[in-house]
Amino acid sequence: MIQITLQDLGVQDMLARLSKRTKDLSPVMRRIAGILHDAVEENFERQGRPAWVPLKPRTIRQRAKFGYWPGKILLRRGELAASISRKFDARSATVGTNRIYAAIHQFGGQAGRGHKVTIPARPFLAVTDQDLGEIATAIQNYLTKGV
């Protein structure tokens, strides 16, 4: 155990406020969940950050035949993007989806009857360095607000 003894009342006051702020991190976790959700929405809008593998010509033809082209890679009907949810509590912030087919798009792999179709990974649940910077700023602002 580390013990710090300070005689400066100003520093003691700041440390007391900091200790109080770290007991319930819900406010900053709410902000982080929002940043993560915005990042995922941006991934769908920009078709990846970095760019996802383009659709194959055959897939584009199929989509056009059924009225889903022109369009965006993972936004045929928009169900996957619309399923993204966010949650937070005093200790965590998460985004995710309950769509079973989400994993094949996130990680790639074999799909279809007999697993004969290869779907490339198109990580929509991804964050960039800029997103991480926003999260770091949110944490810093939360911890130093009023200190």
C-alpha positions as CSV (number, residue, x, y, z in Angstrom):
1,M,0.0,0.0,0.0
2,I,1.2,3.5,-0.9
3,Q,0.6,6.2,1.6
4,I,1.0,9.9,0.7
5,T,0.9,12.6,3.3
6,L,0.6,16.2,2.2
7,Q,0.5,19.3,4.3
8,D,-0.7,21.5,1.5
9,L,-4.5,21.9,2.0
10,G,-5.0,22.9,-1.7
11,V,-3.4,19.7,-2.9
12,Q,-5.4,17.7,-0.3
13,D,-8.6,19.3,-1.5
14,M,-7.8,18.4,-5.1
15,L,-7.0,14.8,-4.3
16,A,-10.2,14.5,-2.3
17,R,-12.2,15.8,-5.2
18,L,-10.3,13.5,-7.6
19,S,-11.0,10.5,-5.3
20,K,-14.7,11.4,-5.2
21,R,-14.9,11.7,-9.1
22,T,-13.3,8.2,-9.6
23,K,-15.8,6.4,-7.4
24,D,-18.6,6.6,-10.0
25,L,-17.3,6.9,-13.6
26,S,-20.8,6.8,-15.2
27,P,-20.6,10.4,-16.6
28,V,-17.3,9.8,-18.4
29,M,-18.4,6.2,-19.4
30,R,-21.5,7.7,-21.0
31,R,-19.3,10.1,-23.0
32,I,-16.9,7.2,-24.0
33,A,-19.9,5.1,-25.1
34,G,-21.0,8.0,-27.3
35,I,-17.6,8.4,-28.8
36,L,-17.4,4.7,-29.6
37,H,-20.9,4.7,-31.1
38,D,-20.0,7.7,-33.2
39,A,-16.9,5.9,-34.4
40,V,-18.9,2.9,-35.5
41,E,-21.4,5.1,-37.4
42,E,-18.5,6.8,-39.1
43,N,-17.1,3.4,-40.1
44,F,-20.4,2.6,-41.8
45,E,-20.6,6.0,-43.4
46,R,-17.0,6.1,-44.8
47,Q,-17.0,2.3,-45.5
48,G,-14.2,1.7,-43.1
49,R,-11.4,3.5,-41.5
50,P,-9.2,2.4,-43.2
51,A,-11.3,1.5,-46.3
52,W,-12.9,-1.9,-46.4
53,V,-12.3,-4.4,-49.2
54,P,-14.5,-3.4,-52.1
55,L,-17.5,-5.6,-53.0
56,K,-16.9,-8.1,-55.8
57,P,-18.5,-7.3,-59.2
58,R,-20.8,-10.3,-58.8
59,T,-22.1,-8.9,-55.5
60,I,-22.7,-5.5,-57.0
61,R,-24.6,-7.1,-59.9
62,Q,-26.8,-9.0,-57.3
63,R,-27.4,-5.9,-55.3
64,A,-28.3,-3.9,-58.4
65,K,-30.8,-6.6,-59.5
66,F,-32.7,-6.3,-56.2
67,G,-32.5,-2.5,-56.0
68,Y,-29.7,-2.3,-53.4
69,W,-27.1,-0.7,-55.7
70,P,-25.7,1.9,-55.9
71,G,-25.1,1.8,-52.2
72,K,-22.5,1.3,-49.4
73,I,-20.7,-1.9,-48.6
74,L,-22.4,-2.9,-45.3
75,L,-25.5,-0.9,-45.8
76,R,-27.7,-3.0,-48.0
77,R,-30.8,-2.5,-45.9
78,G,-29.1,-0.7,-43.0
79,E,-30.1,-3.4,-40.4
80,L,-26.6,-4.0,-39.1
81,A,-25.8,-0.3,-38.7
82,A,-29.2,0.3,-37.0
83,S,-28.6,-2.6,-34.6
84,I,-25.5,-0.9,-33.0
85,S,-26.2,-0.2,-29.4
86,R,-24.3,1.4,-26.6
87,K,-24.2,0.7,-22.9
88,F,-22.3,2.1,-19.9
89,D,-22.1,1.9,-16.2
90,A,-19.9,3.1,-13.4
91,R,-16.9,1.1,-14.7
92,S,-17.4,0.4,-18.4
93,A,-18.5,1.6,-21.8
94,T,-19.4,-0.7,-24.7
95,V,-20.9,-0.7,-28.2
96,G,-22.0,-3.8,-30.0
97,T,-24.7,-5.6,-31.9
98,N,-26.9,-8.6,-31.4
99,R,-27.0,-9.6,-35.1
100,I,-25.6,-13.1,-35.5
101,Y,-24.2,-12.3,-38.9
102,A,-22.2,-9.3,-37.6
103,A,-19.2,-11.5,-36.7
104,I,-18.6,-12.7,-40.3
105,H,-18.5,-9.1,-41.4
106,Q,-16.3,-8.0,-38.5
107,F,-13.7,-10.8,-38.7
108,G,-14.3,-12.3,-42.2
109,G,-14.4,-16.0,-43.0
110,Q,-16.3,-18.7,-44.9
111,A,-20.0,-18.4,-45.2
112,G,-23.0,-19.6,-47.2
113,R,-24.1,-23.2,-48.0
114,G,-21.1,-25.4,-47.5
115,H,-19.1,-22.4,-46.5
116,K,-18.0,-21.9,-50.0
117,V,-18.1,-18.1,-50.0
118,T,-15.2,-16.1,-48.5
119,I,-16.2,-12.8,-46.9
120,P,-13.4,-10.5,-46.2
121,A,-13.1,-8.8,-42.8
122,R,-14.7,-5.4,-42.7
123,P,-14.2,-4.3,-39.2
124,F,-17.1,-1.9,-38.4
125,L,-16.5,-2.2,-34.6
126,A,-13.2,-0.4,-34.9
127,V,-11.7,2.8,-33.5
128,T,-9.0,5.0,-35.0
129,D,-6.2,6.8,-33.2
130,Q,-8.3,10.0,-33.4
131,D,-11.2,8.2,-31.6
132,L,-8.7,7.1,-28.9
133,G,-7.5,10.6,-28.6
134,E,-11.1,11.8,-28.1
135,I,-11.6,9.2,-25.4
136,A,-8.3,10.2,-23.7
137,T,-9.5,13.9,-23.8
138,A,-12.9,12.9,-22.3
139,I,-11.2,11.1,-19.4
140,Q,-8.8,14.0,-18.8
141,N,-11.6,16.5,-18.9
142,Y,-13.6,14.4,-16.5
143,L,-10.8,13.9,-14.0
144,T,-9.6,17.6,-14.1
145,K,-13.0,19.3,-14.2
146,G,-13.2,21.6,-11.3
147,V,-9.7,20.5,-10.1
